Amino acid sequence: MRRSITVNRYKLKSFLIIFVWICNFIPAFAQSETTDSAIQSSKKKVERKTQSPVWQVGILRAPPFSFKDSKGEWVGISVILWRLVANDIGLKYKFEELDLPELLDGVSRGDLDAGIGPLTITAEREKRFDFTHSFFNTGLGVVVKKEPDTKIVSILRHIMRGERLRTIGVILLTLALIAVLIFICERRYAKAKPDKANEARSNFWSSLWWSLVILIGKNDRHPASVGGRILALSWMVISLIIFASLTALITSALTVTELKVKINSPNDLVRVRLATVKASTSEEFLNRERINFRSVANITDAFKLLAESKTDAIVYDKPLLRYLVKKNYANDFEVLSFTFEPQSYGFAIKDGKLELEGINRSILARTQASYWADLIYRHLGK
């Protein structure tokens, strides 16, 4: 019995020793785990601070706001401002050149962190992604071909091109052919009847003069030969058709010339053929106003259409039009004086970016500095 009690006491004592040891060990273990966890958390915080992500920035080629110089480096108003802003907030970035629809879709999907260029801030775009504060205010403009000082020269230029020029060529060729045939018939008549040679138009220039006089609807001494008179009758009928065609050509030229002169406001755009850039705010404006137009991939294609007379005017952002005309097309095109559909440019930013507030503060500070006005003047003039 005593032995059993002794054994139980021994077991109880051993249990108490183990229990006390465990109680002392658990706090130390917990403290160690807490310390390790805190260290790991601190390391992660430090890593997040030291590892700033590289932003994927879509960029639109649109001088003078964003374009490449002779060395292949991106320059322009928007690019300079973006570099200053990124430096202010310590942002790393990488440019990716895209066209306008790709850039807008990329920011909207989240494939791009930002998009820069002359991007107009609109309510529809704001639904897809964020915009920074505006850094440039402008509007839409219109470019047309430069016209000569006199209306007559303008009409002649309109007539002497394309299908109209080919029509004129056919008329002149027919006129020359009739003159030659009448000359041949009249010369034979003069040889066969020398006593009546003075009645015949045996001289080529006399035959050509007669053909021209008949063409404009005047009477003149008719050919003396039978063949010449048959040709004369045919030429009189043909002249009526030719005269009607010439009248239509001149009327068309007068109409087009008058239309060009009358583009004095956006209300006149409905009367002319227009071109603009796809997915631009100018396209949105023309769609909203239900004005017919032709969309092209970029502004260069629009200028090609205007140069080839396949469109009468280009509607697009006025500062871009002014820059391109001044730099590349000063002798061919002109930007009309009026501005319409006010708009503001900003940077497109992916939704949810915490850096947006810092970017906005930097834009406000940079665009209010004195050198900002100098930068605008250097690229756009007055």
Secondary structure, DSSP 8 states (H G I E B T S, - for coil): -HHHHHHHHHHHHHHHHHHHHHHHHHHHHHHHHHHHHHHHHHHHHHHHHH---EEEEEEE-BTTTBEE-TTS-EESHHHHHHHHHHHHHT-EEEEEEE-HHHHHHHHHHTS-SEEEEEEE--HHHHTTSEE----EEEEEEEEEE---SSHHHHHHHHHSSHHHHHHHHHHHHHHHHHHHHHHHHHHHHHHH-GGGGGGS--SHHHHHHHHHHHHTT------SSHHHHHHHHHHHHHHHHHHHHHHHHHHHHHHHHHHHHT--SGGGGGGS-EEEETTSHHHHHHHHTT---EEESSHHHHHHHHHTTS-SEEEEEHHHHHHHHHHH-TTTEEE-S--EEEEEEEEEE-TT-TTHHHHHHHHHHHHTSHHHHHHHHHHH--
